[in-house]
Each structure stands twice: as C-alpha cells, then as structure tokens.
Amino acid sequence: MSGVEPFGSQSIQDFMQQHFALTVTENRSNSFPFSTEDLLDEARLPLIIGQQSVQLGEPAGLVVGTLFAKRYSVLIMGLAASITLFDTPLSLLPGALRFRLTDAGMMHYEAETTATDKLPVNPSEVRQACLSDYMEHLLAHLRQVLQAVSEYTGAKEKVMWSLIAHNLHNLYGRLHTDKELWDSEDRGRIIGQDYTTLLQPEKPDELSMRFRKVEHPKLQGRPFYLRKHCCLAYRIRIGPDAGEYCSTCPKLSPEERWNIFDN
C-alpha cells in the first residue's frame, strides 16, 4: 500500500473498509444515519446506546459503555492510519464523522476528506507540527464523546481511554512490522515518527500510556500488547464471542492466553 497512490483509489478505499470499517467520501450518504454529533445530543445518545444494548443482549450499562469505546476505537485507528499511510487527514468538523449500527454492537463508519492539503512528508518537523495540531482537535472530540457516554452508561472514562490507546498501540505495532502495508523506507520512517508524536508515554494526555508487551511464536515478531483494563466483552450474551475473554485481556493467566493463541 503506497501513499503515492491517489487517496480516492479503489484499493485504498477497500483497505480502509477492510481494516477499519471506514468509508471515505466527499458527500454524505444516507446509509449512515448517525453522526458523532449525535453522541453529544441528550436525546440521540440514549437511542444509540439503547440499540447497542439490545444488540448485546441488554447487559449492564457500564458494559455497553465500555464496549462502545472499544468499537469507537476502530474509527480512531482509521483516522490515524489515513494520516500515517496516506498523509491524508480526515475531517473532524461537526457532522463529518458518521456511523451506523450493525450486528453485536459493532459500527461502520463514514468520514469526509478535508479541504486542507495532505500532510508533508518532509521536513519531518513540519509534518509532526501538523499532526500534533490534528491530534489536539481529535483529543478534544474524544473528551466530549467519552464523557457523554460515561455519564449516561456508568462506564469509567479511564477504562474507555485505555481501550482506545491500546488499539492505537497495536495498530502502530502492526504498521511498523508489516511491510506489506508500505513500500518504501521513507514510509517506514514516517510510521515511527507519527507513532512518537501520537503516543509517546511522556506526553501529558489521555492516550499516552505504556502497555505490557508479550510474545508468542504465532505472532511472528509482531508486537502484542496486553490491555490495562478488561473491555467486559465476556459479560455480553449475544454474538460469537459471548462469554469469552479477548486474547489481550489482563484477566487471563499466561496459560489461558496461550491456549487462545494455540487454538
């Protein structure tokens, strides 16, 4: 996958949909009835959370809220990948990020391109300044959304932030090691620089966390990080993973985790 390829190309569209359930468009589609603005609307948020609750078998509110953050992290990963792989920031303007609810509380997303130019590849200082500015707007958006969902469901904001940060760490771990996703040493360098800008532990923001790394032969050297907090998926009653623990769950013993990998 190359950043040289036009961003609107079918292969890049397919990539974004396959990995992040994200459709990138210049025009709004009626097939995505909700926008991220609705998550801040006192009348619309209960409708969204209520539908997800039914899809999950109506567990406790804190389970729905916690899993919302895990689902929403897929959109955040897509926004990050769009910049890191294709130098293209997607719009964070109100209403420009939309979604629809699918089975088992999942969401598919739609995002608009921005009117701004692509992020520069060089000099790196200019690129990182642009990325830092984008990240500040994204953090502001997340603070509003997670606070609203937390207040309505009882899910802990600290846990929600950790689930999003964890998936971002795993994303950049995969981007760094899976060279089939990029085709030049320059892109490999950009991946490392963007990771540092977005997620360095020394930064004083909610996504700057350290995660314990584990290794297993089946991972073939790909970084694999354990979550700091359980996503509570084991408490849902509907879907293929109902009652199951994720391989990244901190509640698992090493033996239980290896059994998941081996099976």
N, C-alpha and C positions, 0 to 999 in steps of 0.2 A: 504494500500500500504506500503510495507516494504522495507527498504534499504538492508535487509538480502537477499532478492530475487536477483538472478543474473540479472545484468542490461540488458542483451540481451533477457530476457524472454519476451514471447508474451504479458503478462499482462502489463509489463512496457512499451513496445513498443506501445500497444494500448492506455495506459494512455497518453503518450507523444503526440501521434497523435490526440487523442480526445481533449485534453486541449490546445495544443499549435501548432497544425497542423505541428508537427515536427517528421520527420523520422530520427532515429539514425542508422548509418551504419558504416561499416568498409571500404566499397567500394563505389565509386561514381556511381550514377545512371544517365542514360541518360534522365530520366524524369524530371530532374531539370536543365534546360538549362543555368540558370544564377548563378553566384557566387557573393558573396559580393565584390569581386574584381571589378566586372563589374560596381558597383556603383561609383567607383573611376576612371573609364575609360571615357574620354571625348567623345568617340564615342559610347560607350554602354549605358551610363546613359540616353541620350535622347531617345533611343529606349525603355528602361524600363518605364521611366516616360510617354512617349508618349502612350504606350499601356495602362497604368493605366488611363491616361486621357480619352482615348476613352471609357474604361470600366465604367468610372464615368460620362459620358455624356459631356466630354470636358469642365469642369468648369475652372475658372482662375487657373493659375499655382500655386499660393500660396495655393489654396485648395488642389490640388493634392499633393504638397509637405508636407503640414501639415498632411494629411491623410496617406501619406507614413509613417511618423513617428509613427502614431498610429498603422498601420499594422505591422511595423517592431518591435514594442514593444512586439508583440507576440513571436517572436524569442528570444528576450532578456529575457522574462519571462521563456521560455523553458530552456534556458541556466542556469538561476538561480535555477529553480526547479530541474534540473538534479543534481546540487550540493547539494541542501538543503535536498531533499528527498532521493537521491540515492548515495550521496557522490562521484558523478562522473562528473568531469569537461569535457566538450566537447571542441574540438579543435577550436582555434581561428587563426590557421595558414591560410595564404592566400589561398583561394580556398576551404577551408574545410567547409565553410558555404554556402549553395546553396539554390536556391528558384525557384519556377515557379509561374507565374501569373495566378489567377483564376478569377471567376466572381466578379464583383463590386469592382475591385481593390484589392482584397484580395491576399494573398500569402501563399503558402505551402512551408515548409522548409525541408531541409535535412542537417544533421550535422554529422561530423565524431567524433568517440571517439579519445581520446588522447593516446599517448604511456606512459603517466605517470600513477602512481598508483592512487588509489582512495584517496580522502581526508581522513585524520584520523578523527575518532570520538573523541578520547581523546589522549593526553591532548588538551583541547579546545584552548589553546594559539597557539599550532602548527597549528591546523585547521584554525584558523582565520588568521594566517600569510599567509598560502597558499591561502586562499580565497581573502585576500587583494591583493596579487600579481596577481591573476587571474583577479580581478576587475580592476586593473590598465591597464592590456592589453585590457580588454573589453572597458574601457573608451577611450583609445587611438583609438580603432577601431571606436567607435561611433562618436568621434570628427571628424574623417576624413569623415565618411559617411554623417553625418548631415550637415557638412559644404558644401560638394559637392552638396547635394540635395538642400540645402538652396540657394546656389549661382545660381543654374540652374532654380529653380522654384519661388524664391522670398519668400518662407516660412521663418518665423523667427525661428532662431535656439533656442531662449529661449522658444518658444512655443513647439517646437519639443521635447526638453529635458523634458519639464514639462509633456508632454503626456506619455513619456516612464516612467518617475519617478512615475507618478500617477498609471499606471498599475502595476508597481512593488510593490507599497504600497498596492494596492488592492489584489495582489497575496499573499503577506505575511499575510495580514489580514485574508484571507481565509484559508491559511495553518495553521495559529495559532488556528482558531476556529473550523475547520472541521476535527475532529479527525478520521473520516473515512479514511482520506488520510495517516494516520500514526498509528502505533500500539504499541508505547512504550513511556514512559515518557522521555527517552533519546532523541528520535526524536523530541518531543515537545520542549525540551531544545535547541536542535540544531537549530530549526526553529527560536527561539528567538535570539540566538546568531548570526546566519547568517544575520538576519534582521538588527541587530545593526551594524554589520560590513559593510553591503552593503549600508544602507540607513539612518544612524544616521544623524540628521539635522546639527550637529556641524561639520561634515566633509566638507572640502573646495573643493567639486567637484560638477559637474553639476546636479547630481541625488539627492543630499542631500537637500530635500525640506520638508516643512510642508504643510499638506493638511487639510482642514476643514472636520471634521467628522460629519455625520448626522445619525440619527436613524429612523427606520420605523419598525412597527410590522412584516411586511413580511420578513424583513431581519433576524429575529430571533437571534439578537445579533451579527450578522456578521458585522465587520467594513465596513463602506461605506464612501468613501472619495469623495469630490467634486473636479473636475478639477480646476486648476488655470486659464486655458485658454480653449476656445472653440476649438474643433477639426475641425470645419467647415463642418461637415457631412451634416448639414441642407442645404448646398448650392449645393449638388450634385443632379443630375436629373435622375439617373438610379439606380434601386435597390429597395428593400423593405423598406429601411429607407430614401429614397429620400425626402428631405424637412422636415425631422423630427429632433428633438433635442434628444440627449442622456440624460438618467436619471441623469448622473453625470455633465451635462453642467452647468457652472456658470451663463449662461444667463437666466436660468429658475427661476421663482419665486417659493417659497416653495409650493404654491398651485398647480402650474403646475407640479412640481416634484412628489407630492403625487398622482396626477391624473395618472401619468405614472405608479407608483407602483400599484395603486388600479385597474388599467385596464389591 
